[in-house]
Amino acid sequence: MQRIVLGVLAAVLALGLIGSSIAWTGIGGMGAQTEPQTMDERIELLEKQAKDKPEDKNVLLTLASYYAKAGKVQQATETYEKVLKLDPKNMSVHQNLPLLYYTQGKTDKALQLLENAQKIEPNNAEVNFQYAKLLAEKKDYQAAVAAMEKVLAVEKEGPRAEEARESIEAWQAEVGQ
């Protein structure tokens, strides 16, 4: 559970960094405006841009990441859902929205979105990792092992690979394999 929460935090922070880079380099549509100083000012500016350009996925993704960083989980969720309607195959949404659903106790919605993401990118290590963790939480250890093995097929070394191996070993012990 702690690893999932830490994973959520790391993913949200990473997306925030990417989103802020997009926004402040001008790609997000802000051009040469003065950079806001506080999180609330940034969110306010992004909300204005989203109102002006409601179909601009980059602005919406950046806004969603700032909402998440600010702990505004419901607003982040709703904003990611808007992007999902605009772009049903957007992998950023498919990787971040399930984490928000999970923090709200909507595990089934998170699993469904991750299953959709697997259809889009079956070998996406992040998607399979999240999916495996949620399946294990639901005590579906055999399916969790299968999903985590997909992670290892893509990432053979590194911290996530090590965690994947440890998780597989623990889950196999749970089912007596």
KAWO-V709556 format. One record per residue. RES is the residue in one letter. OMEGA is omega in degrees with one decimal (* if undefined). NEAR is the number of other C-alpha atoms within 8 Angstrom. Layout:
res=<RES | RES>
omega=<OMEGA | OMEGA>
near=<NEAR | NEAR>
//
This chain:
res=<M | Q | R | I | V | L | G | V | L | A | A | V | L | A | L | G | L | I | G | S | S | I | A | W | T | G | I | G | G | M | G | A | Q | T | E | P | Q | T | M | D | E | R | I | E | L | L | E | K | Q | A | K | D | K | P | E | D | K | N | V | L | L | T | L | A | S | Y | Y | A | K | A | G | K | V | Q | Q | A | T | E | T | Y | E | K | V | L | K | L | D | P | K | N | M | S | V | H | Q | N | L | P | L | L | Y | Y | T | Q | G | K | T | D | K | A | L | Q | L | L | E | N | A | Q | K | I | E | P | N | N | A | E | V | N | F | Q | Y | A | K | L | L | A | E | K | K | D | Y | Q | A | A | V | A | A | M | E | K | V | L | A | V | E | K | E | G | P | R | A | E | E | A | R | E | S | I | E | A | W | Q | A | E | V | G | Q>
omega=<179.9 | 179.4 | 179.4 | 179.5 | 177.7 | 176.8 | 177.3 | -179.2 | -179.8 | -179.3 | -179.7 | 179.4 | 178.9 | 178.7 | 178.1 | 178.3 | 178.6 | -178.9 | -179.7 | 176.4 | 178.8 | -175.7 | -171.8 | 173.9 | 177.7 | 179.6 | -179.2 | 173.7 | -176.0 | 177.0 | -172.1 | 179.8 | 177.4 | -178.8 | 177.1 | -175.0 | -176.1 | 177.3 | -180.0 | 177.7 | 178.3 | 179.2 | 179.8 | 178.9 | 178.9 | 176.8 | 178.0 | 178.9 | 179.7 | 177.5 | 179.3 | -178.3 | -173.2 | 179.5 | 178.5 | -175.6 | -179.5 | 178.3 | -179.2 | 178.6 | 178.6 | 177.8 | 179.2 | -179.7 | 177.4 | 174.7 | -178.6 | 179.3 | -179.7 | -179.7 | 179.0 | -171.3 | -177.9 | 179.1 | 177.7 | 179.9 | -178.9 | -179.3 | 175.2 | 178.4 | 176.1 | 178.8 | 180.0 | 176.9 | 179.3 | -174.5 | -174.8 | -179.2 | -178.3 | -174.8 | 176.0 | 177.3 | -178.1 | 178.6 | -174.7 | -179.8 | 177.2 | 177.8 | 177.5 | 176.0 | -179.3 | -178.7 | 178.5 | -179.6 | -178.9 | -174.9 | -179.2 | 177.0 | 178.4 | 179.0 | -179.6 | 179.9 | 177.9 | 175.6 | 176.2 | 179.6 | 178.2 | 177.6 | -179.8 | -179.8 | -175.1 | -177.7 | 179.1 | -175.0 | -178.5 | 179.7 | -179.5 | 178.2 | 178.7 | -178.9 | 179.4 | -179.2 | 179.4 | 177.0 | 178.9 | 178.1 | 177.5 | 177.7 | 175.3 | -170.8 | -179.8 | 177.9 | 178.1 | 178.4 | -179.4 | 179.1 | -178.6 | 175.9 | 175.1 | 176.5 | -178.4 | 177.1 | -178.7 | -178.4 | -176.5 | -178.9 | 175.7 | -176.0 | -179.7 | 177.9 | 178.8 | 177.6 | 177.8 | 179.2 | 179.4 | 179.6 | 179.0 | -179.7 | -179.8 | -178.1 | 177.2 | 176.3 | 179.9 | -178.7 | 175.7 | 179.3 | *>
near=<4 | 5 | 6 | 8 | 8 | 8 | 8 | 10 | 8 | 8 | 9 | 12 | 10 | 8 | 9 | 12 | 8 | 8 | 13 | 9 | 8 | 12 | 13 | 11 | 8 | 10 | 9 | 10 | 8 | 9 | 8 | 5 | 5 | 4 | 6 | 8 | 6 | 6 | 9 | 6 | 9 | 12 | 11 | 8 | 9 | 12 | 9 | 8 | 11 | 13 | 7 | 6 | 7 | 8 | 8 | 8 | 8 | 9 | 13 | 16 | 13 | 14 | 15 | 13 | 14 | 13 | 13 | 12 | 10 | 7 | 6 | 9 | 9 | 6 | 10 | 15 | 12 | 8 | 12 | 13 | 10 | 9 | 15 | 11 | 7 | 8 | 7 | 7 | 8 | 9 | 7 | 6 | 12 | 14 | 12 | 10 | 13 | 14 | 10 | 12 | 13 | 10 | 7 | 6 | 6 | 9 | 10 | 6 | 9 | 13 | 12 | 8 | 11 | 15 | 9 | 9 | 14 | 12 | 7 | 7 | 7 | 8 | 9 | 10 | 11 | 8 | 12 | 16 | 12 | 9 | 13 | 14 | 10 | 11 | 13 | 12 | 7 | 6 | 6 | 9 | 12 | 9 | 10 | 16 | 13 | 9 | 12 | 14 | 10 | 11 | 16 | 12 | 7 | 9 | 10 | 7 | 7 | 7 | 6 | 8 | 12 | 9 | 8 | 13 | 9 | 8 | 10 | 12 | 8 | 8 | 13 | 12 | 8 | 8 | 8 | 5 | 5>
//
